[in-house]
Amino acid sequence: MFSYRDKEQSYLCRVPDTGLVIVLREGDYKYRRNHEASLRVQDPDYNFVLLAQGTWREMLMYRRLITGRSLTNVS
């Protein structure tokens, strides 16, 4: 059975200074975007890069594909 979290709108983002790929829930994503917009000096290198949006489960699967965690080394 699916939980509410699986159907919740989520965002797959890349953190520019570290290169990490993270999944944010809608509230966290909106908070981050509002914070970026409220800075006195806009810095495009500081802003998260939106890669995809969808359900929590979809974004976790995309994250695993991007980071290579779902791939196995078959010899």
CORPEJO-V610859 format. One record per residue. RES is the residue in three letters. OMEGA is omega as a letter, one per 40 degrees, with the letter a starting at -180 (999 if undefined). Layout:
[[RES OMEGA] [RES OMEGA]]
This chain:
[[MET a] [PHE i] [SER i] [TYR a] [ARG a] [ASP a] [LYS a] [GLU i] [GLN a] [SER a] [TYR i] [LEU a] [CYS i] [ARG i] [VAL a] [PRO a] [ASP i] [THR a] [GLY i] [LEU i] [VAL a] [ILE i] [VAL i] [LEU i] [ARG a] [GLU a] [GLY i] [ASP i] [TYR i] [LYS i] [TYR a] [ARG i] [ARG i] [ASN i] [HIS i] [GLU a] [ALA a] [SER i] [LEU i] [ARG i] [VAL a] [GLN i] [ASP a] [PRO i] [ASP a] [TYR a] [ASN i] [PHE i] [VAL i] [LEU a] [LEU a] [ALA i] [GLN a] [GLY i] [THR a] [TRP a] [ARG i] [GLU a] [MET i] [LEU i] [MET i] [TYR i] [ARG i] [ARG i] [LEU a] [ILE a] [THR i] [GLY a] [ARG a] [SER a] [LEU i] [THR i] [ASN a] [VAL a] [SER 999]]
